Amino acid sequence: MKVLTTTTKINLTIFEYISVFIGTLAGGTDQGHVALWKYNSLKNDDQLWVLQPPSDVVGSVTHLEWGASLGLIAVNCVSSVTILNKATMSYCFSGNIAAVQLSPAHLLIKFYLCMWKI
């Protein structure tokens, strides 16, 4: 299992597993990161759990709770509670412009100077 790669020390403070949500493991850290690992039975042993892009919240994560609605997870920090929603990221390429959704609140737009055909 891969843990978040960083140069500073990160401590996992909580794990929460839900089998109904297609085998997903959530982990919260003392620095406000929430990572999700999805179970993939089609991979070999060292890739059974695939790390998804982490989400950031404010404060140390003290508790995680899956919501009644699949795709929702409540993240309890020392001074706040955040509800995370599993959202499908989008992308588009048209002409010489590409747009990629990096997170629910971040969009990357890239302009290409030349055109090439595939």
C-alpha positions as CSV (number, residue, x, y, z in Angstrom):
1,M,0.0,0.0,0.0
2,K,1.4,3.4,-0.9
3,V,1.2,6.2,1.6
4,L,1.2,9.9,0.6
5,T,4.7,10.8,-0.7
6,T,6.2,13.8,0.9
7,T,9.4,15.1,2.5
8,T,7.7,16.0,5.8
9,K,6.5,13.4,8.3
10,I,2.7,12.6,8.0
11,N,0.9,10.4,10.6
12,L,-2.2,8.6,9.7
13,T,-4.6,9.2,12.5
14,I,-7.7,7.3,11.4
15,F,-8.8,4.6,8.9
16,E,-12.3,3.8,7.8
17,Y,-13.4,1.0,5.5
18,I,-16.7,0.6,3.7
19,S,-17.4,-2.6,1.6
20,V,-20.7,-1.4,0.2
21,F,-18.8,1.4,-1.6
22,I,-17.0,-1.1,-3.8
23,G,-14.3,-1.7,-1.2
24,T,-12.9,1.7,-0.3
25,L,-10.5,2.5,2.5
26,A,-10.2,6.1,3.7
27,G,-7.3,7.4,5.8
28,G,-7.0,10.8,7.5
29,T,-3.8,12.4,8.6
30,D,-2.6,14.8,11.3
31,Q,-1.9,17.4,8.6
32,G,-5.4,17.5,7.1
33,H,-5.1,15.1,4.2
34,V,-7.8,12.5,3.4
35,A,-6.7,9.7,1.1
36,L,-8.9,7.0,-0.5
37,W,-7.7,3.6,-1.6
38,K,-10.0,1.6,-3.9
39,Y,-9.8,-2.2,-4.0
40,N,-9.0,-3.6,-7.4
41,S,-9.2,-7.4,-7.6
42,L,-7.9,-7.5,-11.2
43,K,-4.4,-6.2,-10.2
44,N,-1.5,-8.2,-8.8
45,D,-0.8,-8.3,-5.1
46,D,1.2,-5.1,-4.8
47,Q,-1.5,-3.1,-6.6
48,L,-4.7,-4.4,-5.0
49,W,-5.3,-1.1,-3.3
50,V,-5.0,1.9,-5.7
51,L,-4.4,5.3,-4.1
52,Q,-6.8,7.9,-5.3
53,P,-5.9,11.7,-5.4
54,P,-6.0,13.0,-1.8
55,S,-8.3,15.8,-0.5
56,D,-7.2,18.5,1.9
57,V,-9.2,19.8,4.9
58,V,-8.3,22.2,7.6
59,G,-6.8,20.7,10.8
60,S,-5.9,17.2,12.0
61,V,-8.4,14.5,11.0
62,T,-9.8,12.9,14.1
63,H,-12.7,10.9,12.7
64,L,-14.1,9.7,9.4
65,E,-17.7,8.5,8.8
66,W,-19.2,7.3,5.6
67,G,-22.6,8.8,4.8
68,A,-25.8,7.0,4.1
69,S,-25.6,8.2,0.6
70,L,-22.8,6.4,-1.3
71,G,-20.0,8.7,-2.2
72,L,-20.2,11.0,0.9
73,I,-17.7,10.9,3.8
74,A,-17.8,13.2,6.8
75,V,-14.3,14.3,8.0
76,N,-14.1,15.5,11.6
77,C,-11.2,17.7,12.4
78,V,-10.3,19.4,15.7
79,S,-12.3,22.5,15.0
80,S,-14.5,21.7,12.0
81,V,-16.4,19.1,10.0
82,T,-16.2,18.8,6.3
83,I,-18.4,16.6,4.0
84,L,-16.5,15.3,1.0
85,N,-18.4,14.1,-2.1
86,K,-17.0,11.7,-4.6
87,A,-17.1,13.6,-7.8
88,T,-16.2,12.4,-11.3
89,M,-13.5,14.6,-12.8
90,S,-13.9,15.9,-16.3
91,Y,-11.6,16.7,-19.2
92,C,-12.0,18.2,-22.7
93,F,-9.8,18.9,-25.7
94,S,-10.9,21.1,-28.6
95,G,-8.8,22.9,-31.2
96,N,-5.6,24.0,-29.4
97,I,-7.1,24.2,-25.9
98,A,-7.2,21.5,-23.3
99,A,-9.1,21.7,-20.0
100,V,-8.7,19.2,-17.1
101,Q,-10.5,19.3,-13.8
102,L,-7.9,18.7,-11.1
103,S,-10.3,18.8,-8.1
104,P,-13.9,20.0,-7.5
105,A,-12.6,23.6,-7.2
106,H,-9.6,23.6,-9.6
107,L,-9.5,23.6,-13.4
108,L,-6.3,23.5,-15.5
109,I,-6.6,25.1,-18.9
110,K,-3.7,24.7,-21.4
111,F,-3.2,26.5,-24.7
112,Y,-1.1,24.8,-27.3
113,L,0.8,26.9,-29.9
114,C,0.9,24.2,-32.6
115,M,-1.6,21.7,-33.8
116,W,-0.8,18.1,-34.5
117,K,-3.0,15.3,-35.8
118,I,-3.1,11.8,-34.5
